[in-house]
Amino acid sequence: MTTTQEDYGSTLSEASILVIDDEPGMRNFLTKILGPRVKKVEQAASPQEATRCLDEAHFDLVILDNLMPGGTGLDWVRSQRRRGFFADTILITAYADLETAIAALQAGVSDFVLKPFRANQILGAVARTLDRKNLHRDNALLRRELHAEAARGKLLGTSEALGSVREILARLAPLPTPILFTGESGTGKELAARHLHGLSDRSEKPFVAVNCAALAPDRIAVELFGRVEEDDRLKPGLLLLADGGTLFLDEIAQMPDQIQAALLRVLEDRKVRPVGAEREIPMNLRFLFATNADLDQAVAQGRFRADLYHRINVVKVEMPPLHERSEDIVELAAHFMEQFSRSLGLPALALDEETLLKLRRHNWPGNVRELKNLIERSVIVGAFPDEFSGSGKVTGAQAIENLDLVMQRHILHVLDLCNGNRAEAARRLGVSRKTIDRKMAAWTVDEAD
């Protein structure tokens, strides 16, 4: 029966593997089996050659024979663990005694393959080891997401301001360029970062969001870069957990100075050195950053490194405050009302014309986060605060439809006052000329229908 790639999982095709064996025939046999199925296979004929390979490149998996000239494979694994060798290991051995098994487990070996073996046995061991490694990473990320207040959902809204953000994110998505998201607190910087990740070719890989202000200064290095434990095993940091995907560093202005220096080196070299390790680990990461602080001022005051600022500020995406895209408030309010009514098991409140108009007129200094909190609190209490309450009983899509009619009447009224001059009407309404043109075109199509 022909063995297919799917039989061994999708992770096989992305793996880099180092084969260590003093017998050329065994090295060539393993390379012939693995070569067509994995991303990269390299050979080493001795522990010394293998050490040089590890110093030059990172491997997801090492396959080595236990009996080699000058010592055992387990001896080599132990010595490399102390230097910073963190790849999963499969041991090839002709002796499956209990003593060897215990020693292998203590050294951190992931699996055994007994000689003689067939091709499907070694492929199965490789696939199991890689799948187990990815499962551990996914579990660690899932636990972190469950304990964090992670941003969820989509970039809602049809305003011109948000449309410009979507347009630039679509252009940037396929590029590896670092991006700095700026804007007031609550404008959706993490949502925009997740949106970009979803558009990129890394969308199937992890998206890891880190709030730098929430990490204790004495723990941030370990949390980000990982560390070598007392038993010489690696506790991976968030950078390694995100490998292959996207790392989003929020509140970057709050990062301590010594970590700024370490991060700059990571960005320059694309390698990370866990705390206590001798060897650096190459990474494949897309870096996204966010801040609501004035980084130019922080640099001038010496609170943020100028070299790091110039490195992360390749492309800046400014998130518009909610009061600059007030036409999106209707959609946002309806979305949050449905979300909290469903999750809390409480009835939705009326979003009538009066309430929606009051919501649109509010300045929203806390932006979308403030609107979301208002809707949640109102659902719990069972009423809007007096300054937002209306008198109708219209909810959901009906509210959006009714407000569109209100907007249409208002815009047409202003156009009449301006004798049909759309530029002047846009100036009085505080919107762009394109917004007026877009609305008029949509209403013309509706009337034709």
Backbone hydrogen bonds, N-H to C=O, Kabsch-Sander energy under -0.5 kcal/mol:
donor,donor_aa,acceptor,acceptor_aa,energy
7,D,4,T,-1.0
8,Y,5,Q,-1.6
9,G,6,E,-1.1
12,L,9,G,-0.9
13,S,10,S,-0.6
14,E,11,T,-1.1
15,A,12,L,-1.5
17,I,40,K,-2.7
18,L,61,L,-2.2
19,V,42,E,-2.9
20,I,18,L,-0.5
20,I,63,I,-3.2
21,D,19,V,-0.5
21,D,44,A,-2.0
27,R,23,E,-2.1
28,N,24,P,-2.7
29,F,25,G,-2.0
30,L,26,M,-2.4
31,T,27,R,-2.4
32,K,28,N,-2.3
33,I,29,F,-1.9
34,L,30,L,-2.7
35,G,31,T,-2.9
37,R,34,L,-1.7
38,V,34,L,-1.7
39,K,12,L,-0.5
39,K,15,A,-1.4
40,K,15,A,-1.7
42,E,17,I,-2.3
44,A,19,V,-2.2
50,A,46,S,-2.3
51,T,47,P,-2.2
52,R,48,Q,-1.6
53,C,49,E,-2.0
54,L,50,A,-2.2
55,D,51,T,-1.7
56,E,52,R,-1.0
56,E,53,C,-0.5
57,A,53,C,-1.9
60,D,16,S,-1.6
61,L,16,S,-1.6
62,V,88,D,-2.5
63,I,18,L,-2.8
64,L,62,V,-0.5
64,L,90,I,-2.2
65,D,20,I,-1.9
66,N,92,I,-2.4
68,M,66,N,-0.7
68,M,71,G,-1.2
71,G,68,M,-1.6
73,G,66,N,-2.2
76,W,72,T,-1.7
77,V,73,G,-2.4
78,R,74,L,-2.5
79,S,75,D,-2.1
80,Q,76,W,-2.3
81,R,77,V,-2.4
82,R,78,R,-1.4
83,R,79,S,-0.7
84,G,80,Q,-1.4
85,F,80,Q,-0.8
86,F,84,G,-0.6
88,D,60,D,-1.5
90,I,62,V,-2.8
91,L,111,D,-2.6
92,I,64,L,-2.9
93,T,91,L,-0.6
93,T,113,V,-1.9
96,A,94,A,-0.5
101,A,97,D,-1.9
102,I,98,L,-2.4
103,A,99,E,-2.2
104,A,100,T,-2.4
105,L,101,A,-2.2
106,Q,102,I,-2.3
107,A,103,A,-1.6
108,G,104,A,-0.6
108,G,105,L,-1.0
109,V,104,A,-2.8
110,S,89,T,-2.4
111,D,89,T,-1.3
113,V,91,L,-2.2
115,K,93,T,-1.9
121,Q,118,R,-0.7
122,I,118,R,-1.6
123,L,119,A,-2.3
124,G,120,N,-2.0
125,A,121,Q,-2.1
126,V,122,I,-2.3
127,A,123,L,-2.6
128,R,124,G,-2.5
129,T,125,A,-2.2
130,L,126,V,-2.4
131,D,127,A,-2.6
132,R,128,R,-2.5
133,K,129,T,-2.2
134,N,130,L,-2.4
135,L,131,D,-2.4
136,H,132,R,-2.3
137,R,133,K,-1.9
138,D,134,N,-2.9
139,N,135,L,-2.6
140,A,136,H,-2.2
141,L,137,R,-2.4
142,L,138,D,-2.6
143,R,139,N,-2.6
144,R,140,A,-1.7
145,E,141,L,-2.4
146,L,142,L,-2.5
147,H,143,R,-1.4
148,A,144,R,-0.6
148,A,145,E,-0.7
150,A,145,E,-0.5
150,A,148,A,-1.6
156,L,154,K,-1.3
163,G,159,S,-2.1
164,S,160,E,-2.0
165,V,161,A,-1.3
166,R,162,L,-2.6
167,E,163,G,-2.1
168,I,164,S,-2.0
169,L,165,V,-2.3
170,A,166,R,-2.1
171,R,167,E,-1.5
172,L,168,I,-2.0
173,A,169,L,-1.9
175,L,172,L,-1.9
179,I,287,F,-1.1
180,L,315,V,-2.9
181,F,179,I,-0.6
181,F,289,F,-3.5
182,T,180,L,-0.5
182,T,317,V,-2.4
183,G,291,T,-0.7
187,T,184,E,-1.4
192,A,188,G,-2.2
193,A,189,K,-2.0
194,R,190,E,-2.7
195,H,191,L,-2.4
196,L,192,A,-2.3
197,H,193,A,-2.4
198,G,194,R,-2.3
199,L,195,H,-1.1
199,L,196,L,-0.6
200,S,196,L,-1.0
200,S,197,H,-0.7
203,S,200,S,-1.3
205,K,202,R,-2.3
208,V,206,P,-0.5
208,V,246,T,-2.7
209,A,207,F,-0.6
210,V,248,F,-3.2
212,C,210,V,-0.9
212,C,250,D,-2.3
214,A,211,N,-1.5
215,L,211,N,-0.5
215,L,212,C,-0.8
219,R,216,A,-2.2
220,I,216,A,-1.4
223,E,219,R,-2.6
224,L,220,I,-2.3
225,F,221,A,-3.0
226,G,222,V,-1.9
227,R,235,K,-1.9
228,V,275,V,-2.4
229,E,227,R,-0.6
229,E,233,R,-3.4
232,D,229,E,-1.9
235,K,227,R,-3.1
238,L,223,E,-2.9
239,L,224,L,-2.2
241,L,237,G,-2.1
242,A,238,L,-1.6
243,D,240,L,-1.1
244,G,284,N,-3.0
245,G,242,A,-2.9
246,T,206,P,-2.6
247,L,286,R,-2.9
248,F,208,V,-3.2
248,F,246,T,-0.5
249,L,247,L,-0.6
249,L,288,L,-2.9
250,D,210,V,-3.1
250,D,248,F,-0.8
252,I,290,A,-2.2
254,Q,251,E,-2.0
255,M,252,I,-1.5
260,Q,256,P,-2.0
261,A,257,D,-1.8
262,A,258,Q,-1.6
263,L,259,I,-2.8
264,L,260,Q,-2.2
265,R,261,A,-1.6
266,V,262,A,-1.9
267,L,263,L,-2.6
268,E,264,L,-2.0
269,D,265,R,-3.0
270,R,266,V,-2.6
272,V,281,I,-2.3
275,V,226,G,-2.7
277,A,274,P,-2.3
278,E,83,R,-1.2
279,R,83,R,-1.0
281,I,272,V,-2.8
283,M,270,R,-2.5
286,R,245,G,-1.9
287,F,285,L,-0.5
288,L,247,L,-2.8
288,L,286,R,-0.5
289,F,179,I,-3.0
290,A,249,L,-1.9
291,T,181,F,-2.0
295,L,293,A,-1.1
298,A,294,D,-2.1
299,V,295,L,-2.6
300,A,296,D,-2.2
301,Q,297,Q,-2.0
302,G,299,V,-1.4
303,R,298,A,-2.6
304,F,298,A,-1.1
309,Y,305,R,-2.1
310,H,306,A,-2.3
311,R,307,D,-1.3
312,I,308,L,-2.2
313,N,309,Y,-1.8
314,V,312,I,-0.8
315,V,178,P,-0.7
317,V,180,L,-2.6
318,E,316,K,-0.6
319,M,182,T,-3.0
319,M,317,V,-0.6
324,E,321,P,-1.4
325,R,322,L,-1.7
326,S,323,H,-0.5
328,D,325,R,-2.3
329,I,326,S,-1.5
332,L,328,D,-2.3
333,A,329,I,-3.0
334,A,330,V,-2.3
335,H,331,E,-2.2
336,F,332,L,-2.8
337,M,333,A,-2.4
338,E,334,A,-2.2
339,Q,335,H,-2.5
340,F,336,F,-2.7
341,S,337,M,-2.1
342,R,338,E,-2.1
343,S,339,Q,-2.5
344,L,340,F,-2.3
345,G,341,S,-0.8
346,L,341,S,-1.2
351,L,394,V,-2.5
352,D,350,A,-0.6
356,L,352,D,-2.6
357,L,353,E,-2.5
358,K,354,E,-2.0
359,L,355,T,-2.4
360,R,356,L,-2.1
361,R,357,L,-1.7
362,H,358,K,-1.0
367,N,364,W,-1.7
368,V,186,G,-1.1
369,R,186,G,-0.9
369,R,366,G,-0.6
370,E,366,G,-1.0
370,E,367,N,-0.5
371,L,367,N,-1.9
372,K,368,V,-2.8
373,N,369,R,-2.4
374,L,370,E,-2.3
375,I,371,L,-2.4
376,E,372,K,-2.4
377,R,373,N,-2.7
378,S,374,L,-2.5
379,V,375,I,-2.3
380,I,376,E,-2.1
381,V,377,R,-2.6
382,G,378,S,-2.5
383,A,378,S,-1.0
388,F,385,P,-2.2
389,S,385,P,-1.3
398,Q,395,T,-1.1
399,A,395,T,-0.7
399,A,396,G,-0.6
400,I,396,G,-1.4
401,E,397,A,-2.5
402,N,398,Q,-2.8
403,L,399,A,-2.4
404,D,400,I,-2.1
405,L,401,E,-1.5
406,V,402,N,-2.1
407,M,403,L,-3.1
408,Q,404,D,-2.6
409,R,405,L,-2.5
410,H,406,V,-2.4
411,I,407,M,-2.9
412,L,408,Q,-2.5
413,H,409,R,-2.1
414,V,410,H,-2.3
415,L,411,I,-2.5
416,D,412,L,-2.1
417,L,413,H,-2.0
418,C,414,V,-1.5
419,N,416,D,-1.5
420,G,415,L,-3.4
421,N,418,C,-1.6
422,R,420,G,-1.0
425,A,421,N,-2.3
426,A,422,R,-2.6
427,R,423,A,-1.9
428,R,424,E,-2.4
429,L,425,A,-2.3
430,G,426,A,-1.2
431,V,426,A,-2.1
436,I,432,S,-1.4
437,D,433,R,-2.5
438,R,434,K,-2.8
439,K,435,T,-2.5
440,M,436,I,-2.7
441,A,437,D,-2.3
442,A,438,R,-2.1
443,W,439,K,-2.4
444,T,440,M,-2.0
445,V,441,A,-2.0
446,D,442,A,-2.1
447,E,443,W,-2.2
448,A,444,T,-1.9
449,D,445,V,-2.0
